[in-house]
């Protein structure tokens, strides 16, 4: 399989500004470009998100934010974001035109293509099936 057969779908919130921890949202995408040169990159995020023109993505998919659900734990006030993940993941994967795709959160980084990537790939036509 060639890198050009793969699309990386970065899913979730995207912050174009430099965070306290550094420029990590955009850095995660730049790192993916370095690790998988030639792979297509799609950012699937929320309507109203500011996307810098310099961001090296091939496509941006905007979805309406469905909002968070009630927390999963009784002693936790953080929203359950599973519905957000479902909406933006489905929208991003629907935009894939390559034979294989990898979904990754915007706050995660792909550091190495050779380690475990084949197990993460989903082939076209395998809807509802694991890798």
PyMOL commands that set and color helices and strands:
alter all, ss='L'
color gray80, all
select helices_A, chain A and resi 3-5+24-35+82-94+117-120
alter helices_A, ss='H'
color red, helices_A
select strands_A, chain A and resi 6-11+40-46+59-63+100-105+122-123
alter strands_A, ss='S'
color yellow, strands_A
deselect
rebuild
show_as cartoon
